[in-house]
Amino acid sequence: MDLAMTYLTAHADALGVTPQDLAHPEVTNAYQDADSGTTYIYLKQQFNGLEVDNATLNAAVTAQGEIITVGSRFVSGLAA
């Protein structure tokens, strides 16, 4: 999880969000594929302790610790 959050924060611009938009997400699911060792992480965006409707993000991390895919529907600029 830490690796994924570090990556997401470092690439916030490419995802169309600010680092503040990535603060305090809720992990809704995370599991590791038994065959490939890839870990899939699913996050829900929160703002002021409340879930943001339809604001989800998913990431896949290989067994070697490489991010191979990220999909984001996080809302940008909530703290503005």
All heavy atoms as an XYZ file, in Angstrom:
592
protein
N       0.828     -1.194      0.000
C       0.000      0.000      0.000
C       0.866      1.249      0.000
O       0.559      2.197     -0.708
C      -0.933     -0.054      1.206
C      -1.803      1.145      1.361
S      -2.983      1.283      0.024
C      -3.680      2.826      0.392
N       1.954      1.252      0.783
C       2.819      2.429      0.838
C       3.431      2.724     -0.524
O       3.516      3.898     -0.926
C       3.928      2.246      1.881
C       3.390      2.269      3.299
O       2.306      2.835      3.532
O       4.068      1.722      4.189
N       3.857      1.689     -1.227
C       4.437      1.870     -2.556
C       3.424      2.511     -3.494
O       3.741      3.448     -4.234
C       4.910      0.531     -3.128
C       5.395      0.568     -4.570
C       6.711      1.321     -4.664
C       5.556     -0.830     -5.112
N       2.197      2.037     -3.469
C       1.154      2.584     -4.334
C       0.890      4.047     -3.990
O       0.788      4.887     -4.893
C      -0.125      1.761     -4.209
N       0.785      4.386     -2.732
C       0.523      5.777     -2.344
C       1.686      6.685     -2.710
O       1.474      7.819     -3.149
C       0.209      5.870     -0.845
C      -1.152      5.331     -0.477
S      -2.540      5.985     -1.454
C      -2.430      7.731     -1.095
N       2.906      6.215     -2.567
C       4.074      7.001     -2.963
C       4.029      7.282     -4.461
O       4.245      8.411     -4.904
C       5.378      6.271     -2.590
O       5.402      6.099     -1.172
C       6.603      7.047     -3.031
N       3.723      6.261     -5.238
C       3.623      6.415     -6.685
C       2.515      7.400     -7.042
O       2.705      8.297     -7.867
C       3.349      5.059     -7.338
C       3.134      5.156     -8.826
C       4.203      5.049     -9.707
C       1.862      5.357     -9.365
C       4.019      5.137    -11.079
C       1.668      5.462    -10.728
C       2.750      5.353    -11.575
O       2.555      5.459    -12.926
N       1.343      7.244     -6.450
C       0.206      8.094     -6.771
C       0.488      9.548     -6.433
O       0.174     10.453     -7.221
C      -1.042      7.603     -6.040
C      -1.524      6.210     -6.428
C      -2.643      5.753     -5.507
C      -1.937      6.158     -7.885
N       1.097      9.794     -5.295
C       1.426     11.167     -4.900
C       2.445     11.770     -5.861
O       2.319     12.925     -6.274
C       1.950     11.205     -3.454
O       0.936     10.653     -2.589
C       2.258     12.613     -3.014
N       3.444     10.991     -6.249
C       4.485     11.481     -7.162
C       3.930     11.745     -8.559
O       4.478     12.576     -9.293
C       5.629     10.472     -7.238
N       2.855     11.061     -8.945
C       2.276     11.206    -10.278
C       0.895     11.860    -10.239
O       0.086     11.659    -11.158
C       2.210      9.839    -10.952
C       3.552      9.257    -11.220
N       4.223      8.487    -10.291
C       4.380      9.361    -12.283
C       5.396      8.137    -10.785
N       5.517      8.653    -11.986
N       0.638     12.646     -9.214
C      -0.675     13.281     -9.057
C      -1.054     14.108    -10.289
O      -2.191     14.053    -10.761
C      -0.706     14.141     -7.792
N      -0.099     14.879    -10.822
C      -0.393     15.703    -12.004
C      -0.879     14.851    -13.174
O      -1.848     15.203    -13.847
C       0.838     16.494    -12.436
C       1.133     17.680    -11.534
O       0.242     18.067    -10.754
O       2.255     18.210    -11.616
N      -0.212     13.745    -13.423
C      -0.593     12.869    -14.532
C      -1.979     12.260    -14.322
O      -2.681     11.956    -15.287
C       0.440     11.763    -14.711
N      -2.375     12.116    -13.057
C      -3.691     11.571    -12.734
C      -4.766     12.650    -12.694
O      -5.943     12.360    -12.494
C      -3.642     10.842    -11.390
C      -2.774      9.590    -11.347
C      -2.589      9.115     -9.913
C      -3.383      8.493    -12.206
N      -4.340     13.920    -12.828
C      -5.295     15.022    -12.829
C      -5.790     15.414    -11.457
O      -6.879     15.977    -11.321
N      -4.999     15.122    -10.429
C      -5.371     15.467     -9.056
C      -4.192     16.140     -8.362
O      -3.084     16.162     -8.881
C      -5.819     14.223     -8.246
C      -7.080     13.621     -8.820
C      -4.717     13.188     -8.186
N      -4.448     16.655     -7.188
C      -3.386     17.219     -6.366
C      -3.015     16.212     -5.291
O      -3.811     15.311     -4.974
C      -3.844     18.526     -5.688
O      -4.873     18.213     -4.736
C      -4.371     19.542     -6.707
N      -1.824     16.347     -4.704
C      -1.490     15.439     -3.592
C      -2.520     15.492     -2.461
O      -2.803     14.477     -1.829
C      -0.116     15.935     -3.133
C       0.492     16.508     -4.380
C      -0.678     17.172     -5.090
N      -3.127     16.656     -2.240
C      -4.154     16.778     -1.198
C      -5.393     15.949     -1.534
O      -6.075     15.448     -0.644
C      -4.552     18.250     -0.995
C      -3.457     19.106     -0.413
C      -2.464     19.601     -1.476
O      -2.670     19.449     -2.678
N      -1.368     20.180     -1.019
N      -5.688     15.814     -2.841
C      -6.838     15.000     -3.250
C      -6.620     13.525     -2.935
O      -7.572     12.755     -2.839
C      -7.097     15.144     -4.754
C      -7.492     16.564     -5.151
O      -8.185     17.235     -4.363
O      -7.090     16.984     -6.249
N      -5.351     13.128     -2.804
C      -5.005     11.733     -2.528
C      -4.891     11.434     -1.033
O      -4.665     10.295     -0.645
C      -3.685     11.385     -3.213
C      -3.699     11.443     -4.743
C      -2.285     11.364     -5.292
C      -4.561     10.333     -5.306
N      -5.027     12.467     -0.205
C      -4.851     12.285      1.242
C      -6.003     11.476      1.836
O      -7.164     11.659      1.482
C      -4.767     13.646      1.927
N      -5.677     10.552      2.703
C      -6.630      9.781      3.513
C      -7.646      8.968      2.712
O      -8.829      8.963      3.039
C      -7.358     10.698      4.495
C      -6.458     11.590      5.274
N      -5.546     11.122      6.189
C      -6.294     12.934      5.240
C      -4.873     12.132      6.695
N      -5.296     13.238      6.134
N      -7.218      8.231      1.697
C      -8.190      7.387      0.998
C      -8.558      6.179      1.860
O      -7.811      5.784      2.747
C      -7.440      6.933     -0.248
C      -6.014      6.875      0.213
C      -5.862      8.035      1.164
N      -9.708      5.633      1.576
C     -10.138      4.404      2.247
C      -9.825      3.230      1.322
O     -10.172      3.257      0.141
C     -11.638      4.459      2.512
C     -12.190      3.172      3.073
C     -13.702      3.158      3.132
O     -14.346      4.164      2.786
O     -14.241      2.104      3.510
N      -9.163      2.226      1.847
C      -8.915      1.010      1.081
C     -10.206      0.195      1.123
O     -10.652     -0.220      2.186
C      -7.741      0.191      1.651
C      -7.561     -1.103      0.871
C      -6.461      1.009      1.653
N     -10.816     -0.006     -0.040
C     -12.064     -0.763     -0.080
C     -11.827     -2.233     -0.373
O     -12.657     -3.070     -0.035
C     -13.037     -0.180     -1.124
O     -12.399     -0.195     -2.405
C     -13.437      1.239     -0.746
N     -10.675     -2.534     -0.997
C     -10.331     -3.926     -1.266
C      -8.856     -3.990     -1.649
O      -8.321     -3.045     -2.228
C     -11.184     -4.501     -2.391
C     -11.137     -6.017     -2.458
O     -10.558     -6.678     -1.597
N     -11.742     -6.582     -3.485
N      -8.226     -5.072     -1.312
C      -6.850     -5.342     -1.729
C      -6.659     -6.850     -1.678
O      -7.047     -7.500     -0.705
C      -5.853     -4.653     -0.804
N      -6.108     -7.374     -2.746
C      -5.843     -8.813     -2.758
C      -4.671     -9.108     -3.670
O      -4.329     -8.321     -4.539
C      -7.084     -9.598     -3.194
C      -7.475     -9.409     -4.639
C      -6.994    -10.258     -5.635
C      -8.317     -8.374     -5.013
C      -7.351    -10.082     -6.958
C      -8.683     -8.187     -6.338
C      -8.196     -9.039     -7.300
O      -8.544     -8.853     -8.615
N      -4.074    -10.260     -3.458
C      -2.936    -10.691     -4.264
C      -3.345    -11.899     -5.094
O      -3.895    -12.874     -4.568
C      -1.749    -11.043     -3.383
C      -0.493    -11.365     -4.178
C       0.700    -11.590     -3.270
O       0.603    -12.327     -2.299
N       1.801    -10.952     -3.602
N      -3.069    -11.824     -6.412
C      -3.341    -12.939     -7.300
C      -2.361    -14.068     -7.004
O      -1.145    -13.854     -6.996
C      -3.204    -12.491     -8.756
C      -3.507    -13.606     -9.719
O      -4.698    -13.870     -9.938
O      -2.545    -14.216    -10.232
N      -2.877    -15.240     -6.743
C      -2.025    -16.374     -6.358
C      -1.092    -16.823     -7.471
O       0.022    -17.283     -7.208
C      -2.892    -17.545     -5.912
N      -1.511    -16.677     -8.719
C      -0.685    -17.136     -9.840
C       0.424    -16.148    -10.198
O       1.573    -16.540    -10.380
C      -1.551    -17.395    -11.071
C      -2.510    -18.558    -10.869
O      -2.148    -19.509    -10.142
O      -3.629    -18.499    -11.417
N       0.082    -14.876    -10.306
C       1.064    -13.879    -10.760
C       1.773    -13.166     -9.619
O       2.825    -12.576     -9.822
C       0.380    -12.836    -11.643
O      -0.517    -12.049    -10.868
N       1.174    -13.173     -8.436
C       1.733    -12.422     -7.317
C       1.402    -10.943     -7.370
O       1.817    -10.171     -6.508
N       0.633    -10.527     -8.379
C       0.241     -9.127     -8.514
C      -0.776     -8.774     -7.433
O      -1.705     -9.536     -7.171
C      -0.363     -8.862     -9.906
O       0.628     -9.174    -10.891
C      -0.798     -7.421    -10.071
N      -0.570     -7.613     -6.806
C      -1.492     -7.121     -5.791
C      -2.368     -6.048     -6.407
O      -1.871     -5.127     -7.068
C      -0.734     -6.544     -4.589
O       0.062     -7.584     -4.014
C      -1.679     -5.989     -3.535
N      -3.660     -6.166     -6.201
C      -4.638     -5.208     -6.705
C      -5.189     -4.428     -5.515
O      -5.638     -5.015     -4.535
C      -5.758     -5.923     -7.449
C      -5.247     -6.669     -8.652
C      -4.855     -8.008     -8.557
C      -5.120     -6.035     -9.880
C      -4.359     -8.687     -9.660
C      -4.626     -6.712    -10.984
C      -4.251     -8.031    -10.864
O      -3.747     -8.706    -11.954
N      -5.140     -3.100     -5.630
C      -5.571     -2.216     -4.537
C      -6.683     -1.320     -5.062
O      -6.567     -0.736     -6.144
C      -4.396     -1.352     -4.039
C      -3.243     -2.243     -3.590
C      -4.847     -0.426     -2.912
C      -1.942     -1.504     -3.387
N      -7.737     -1.201     -4.282
C      -8.883     -0.368     -4.643
C      -9.108      0.657     -3.535
O      -9.204      0.295     -2.360
C     -10.132     -1.228     -4.838
C      -9.952     -2.225     -5.951
C      -9.382     -3.475     -5.706
C     -10.306     -1.904     -7.248
C      -9.175     -4.381     -6.737
C     -10.113     -2.806     -8.289
C      -9.537     -4.040     -8.021
O      -9.331     -4.931     -9.044
N      -9.198      1.928     -3.936
C      -9.339      3.023     -2.980
C     -10.597      3.825     -3.253
O     -11.051      3.920     -4.398
C      -8.141      3.969     -3.074
C      -6.752      3.370     -2.914
C      -5.692      4.424     -3.208
C      -6.573      2.795     -1.524
N     -11.115      4.438     -2.207
C     -12.250      5.356     -2.289
C     -11.773      6.696     -1.745
O     -11.168      6.756     -0.673
C     -13.409      4.809     -1.459
C     -14.627      5.671     -1.416
C     -15.522      5.354     -2.565
C     -16.835      6.118     -2.395
N     -17.548      6.237     -3.626
N     -12.023      7.760     -2.492
C     -11.590      9.093     -2.062
C     -12.460      9.593     -0.916
O     -13.667      9.355     -0.878
C     -11.689     10.070     -3.237
C     -11.088     11.426     -2.970
C     -11.178     12.332     -4.189
O     -12.021     12.143     -5.061
N     -10.304     13.305     -4.260
N     -11.809     10.277      0.022
C     -12.512     10.897      1.138
C     -12.114     12.361      1.236
O     -11.004     12.739      0.866
C     -12.162     10.203      2.449
C     -12.649      8.779      2.520
C     -12.476      8.200      3.906
O     -12.797      8.831      4.900
N     -11.952      6.997      3.965
N     -13.021     13.166      1.732
C     -12.745     14.578      1.988
C     -13.443     14.966      3.280
O     -14.644     14.734      3.421
C     -13.230     15.446      0.823
C     -12.936     16.906      1.009
C     -11.630     17.366      0.963
C     -13.950     17.809      1.255
C     -11.339     18.706      1.144
C     -13.673     19.149      1.435
C     -12.361     19.594      1.373
N     -12.674     15.502      4.207
C     -13.202     15.859      5.535
C     -13.920     14.688      6.197
O     -14.948     14.853      6.839
C     -14.127     17.075      5.454
C     -13.370     18.350      5.197
O     -12.171     18.451      5.464
N     -14.053     19.351      4.663
N     -13.370     13.482      5.991
C     -13.921     12.296      6.630
C     -15.134     11.701      5.939
O     -15.697     10.720      6.415
N     -15.546     12.279      4.808
C     -16.708     11.778      4.084
C     -16.274     11.164      2.759
O     -15.371     11.679      2.101
C     -17.687     12.929      3.796
C     -18.229     13.668      5.012
C     -19.010     14.893      4.573
C     -19.099     12.743      5.841
N     -16.927     10.074      2.365
C     -16.628      9.468      1.080
C     -17.118     10.375     -0.046
O     -18.184     10.974      0.049
C     -17.318      8.110      0.951
C     -16.721      7.045      1.824
C     -17.336      5.677      1.560
O     -18.228      5.547      0.698
O     -16.921      4.727      2.237
N     -16.337     10.464     -1.105
C     -16.724     11.220     -2.294
C     -17.402     10.239     -3.245
O     -16.821      9.206     -3.605
C     -15.493     11.882     -2.953
C     -15.903     12.637     -4.211
C     -14.792     12.806     -1.960
N     -18.621     10.544     -3.639
C     -19.424      9.641     -4.462
C     -18.739      9.337     -5.792
O     -18.292     10.243     -6.496
C     -20.798     10.265     -4.712
C     -21.811      9.264     -5.209
O     -21.744      8.091     -4.801
O     -22.672      9.661     -6.014
N     -18.641      8.056     -6.126
C     -18.071      7.556     -7.382
C     -16.603      7.930     -7.587
O     -16.126      7.904     -8.720
C     -18.893      8.028     -8.585
C     -20.279      7.434     -8.593
O     -20.452      6.258     -8.301
N     -21.268      8.242     -8.903
N     -15.890      8.277     -6.553
C     -14.474      8.651     -6.655
C     -13.621      7.461     -6.225
O     -13.322      7.280     -5.045
C     -14.179      9.877     -5.808
N     -13.260      6.642     -7.197
C     -12.498      5.433     -6.923
C     -11.166      5.468     -7.659
O     -11.001      6.189     -8.637
C     -13.282      4.186     -7.367
O     -13.566      4.285     -8.768
C     -14.575      4.047     -6.591
N     -10.236      4.681     -7.163
C      -8.930      4.548     -7.793
C      -8.479      3.110     -7.609
O      -8.701      2.525     -6.544
C      -7.932      5.508     -7.136
C      -6.548      5.607     -7.762
C      -6.026      7.039     -7.628
C      -5.578      4.640     -7.173
N      -7.899      2.539     -8.653
C      -7.360      1.188     -8.528
C      -5.928      1.175     -9.033
O      -5.553      1.977     -9.879
C      -8.224      0.168     -9.255
C      -8.362      0.466    -10.733
O      -7.690      1.305    -11.289
N      -9.263     -0.229    -11.376
N      -5.140      0.298     -8.469
C      -3.744      0.152     -8.867
C      -3.366     -1.316     -8.783
O      -3.874     -2.056     -7.934
C      -2.829      0.976     -7.964
N      -2.466     -1.716     -9.685
C      -1.942     -3.083     -9.671
C      -0.437     -3.001     -9.494
O       0.245     -2.235    -10.185
C      -2.288     -3.806    -10.961
N       0.081     -3.772     -8.544
C       1.501     -3.777     -8.207
C       2.031     -5.199     -8.375
O       1.482     -6.141     -7.808
C       1.723     -3.316     -6.743
C       3.197     -3.244     -6.418
C       1.040     -1.977     -6.480
N       3.103     -5.339     -9.172
C       3.674     -6.671     -9.403
C       4.337     -7.190     -8.140
O       4.607     -6.435     -7.194
C       4.724     -6.649    -10.526
O       5.858     -5.899    -10.084
C       4.162     -6.085    -11.812
N       4.661     -8.467     -8.149
C       5.362     -9.084     -7.027
C       6.737     -8.450     -6.814
O       7.285     -8.488     -5.720
C       5.503    -10.585     -7.254
N       7.270     -7.832     -7.875
C       8.576     -7.164     -7.787
C       8.445     -5.709     -7.335
O       9.441     -4.987     -7.250
C       9.294     -7.206     -9.147
C       9.700     -8.594     -9.592
C       8.520     -9.427    -10.094
O       7.558     -8.912    -10.653
N       8.589    -10.735     -9.865
N       7.226     -5.261     -7.057
C       7.010     -3.911     -6.547
C       6.871     -2.835     -7.603
O       7.035     -1.660     -7.315
N       6.534     -3.222     -8.833
C       6.342     -2.249     -9.904
C       4.857     -1.992    -10.125
O       4.059     -2.924    -10.177
C       6.955     -2.775    -11.204
C       8.446     -3.012    -11.117
C       8.992     -3.695    -12.361
O       8.222     -4.363    -13.091
O      10.199     -3.563    -12.600
N       4.502     -0.712    -10.271
C       3.131     -0.353    -10.607
C       2.931     -0.657    -12.090
O       3.680     -0.160    -12.933
C       2.871      1.144    -10.343
C       3.191      1.524     -8.897
C       1.448      1.521    -10.745
C       2.210      1.054     -7.881
N       1.919     -1.468    -12.419
C       1.702     -1.794    -13.825
C       0.451     -1.149    -14.405
O       0.334     -1.003    -15.613
C       1.683     -3.320    -14.064
C       0.661     -4.012    -13.186
C       3.061     -3.896    -13.876
C       0.483     -5.500    -13.493
N      -0.467     -0.735    -13.553
C      -1.649     -0.040    -14.038
C      -2.274      0.785    -12.920
O      -2.221      0.394    -11.751
C      -2.692     -1.020    -14.625
O      -3.764     -0.278    -15.210
C      -3.237     -1.959    -13.589
N      -2.830      1.920    -13.310
C      -3.559      2.784    -12.377
C      -4.772      3.330    -13.117
O      -4.663      3.768    -14.262
C      -2.694      3.963    -11.886
C      -3.520      4.925    -11.034
C      -1.494      3.474    -11.099
N      -5.906      3.295    -12.477
C      -7.115      3.911    -13.009
C      -7.706      4.794    -11.931
O      -7.807      4.378    -10.778
N      -8.057      6.025    -12.288
C      -8.527      6.955    -11.269
C      -9.777      7.696    -11.714
O      -9.859      8.180    -12.841
C      -7.436      7.967    -10.930
O      -7.931      8.927    -10.015
N     -10.713      7.788    -10.786
C     -11.887      8.645    -10.927
C     -11.965      9.570     -9.720
O     -13.048     10.021     -9.336
C     -13.146      7.789    -11.050
C     -13.166      7.027    -12.374
C     -14.369      6.154    -12.587
N     -15.613      6.679    -12.039
C     -16.681      5.944    -11.824
N     -16.675      4.659    -12.097
N     -17.767      6.469    -11.323
N     -10.801      9.866     -9.120
C     -10.754     10.792     -7.999
C     -11.104     12.192     -8.499
O     -10.778     12.578     -9.630
C      -9.370     10.817     -7.354
C      -9.182      9.793     -6.254
C      -9.955      8.660     -6.168
C      -8.199      9.975     -5.303
C      -9.778      7.718     -5.156
C      -8.004      9.052     -4.294
C      -8.797      7.926     -4.214
N     -11.763     12.968     -7.666
C     -12.161     14.329     -7.988
C     -11.025     15.267     -7.612
O     -10.462     15.184     -6.522
C     -13.447     14.705     -7.212
C     -13.840     16.147     -7.479
C     -14.575     13.746     -7.562
N     -10.698     16.170     -8.524
C      -9.585     17.093     -8.297
C     -10.067     18.394     -7.620
O     -11.182     18.840     -7.852
C      -8.943     17.448     -9.636
O      -7.841     18.297     -9.437
N      -9.186     18.947     -6.810
C      -9.406     20.272     -6.236
C     -10.413     20.359     -5.110
O     -10.978     21.427     -4.881
N     -10.635     19.297     -4.393
C     -11.626     19.339     -3.305
C     -11.227     20.292     -2.187
O     -12.075     20.889     -1.546
C     -11.832     17.932     -2.725
C     -12.545     16.945     -3.632
C     -12.624     15.593     -2.970
C     -13.934     17.440     -3.998
N      -9.925     20.432     -1.961
C      -9.460     21.287     -0.862
C      -9.428     22.764     -1.240
O      -9.203     23.616     -0.393
C      -8.072     20.847     -0.407
N      -9.668     23.067     -2.509
C      -9.585     24.467     -2.972
C     -10.735     25.296     -2.461
O     -11.754     24.892     -2.125
C      -9.549     24.505     -4.490
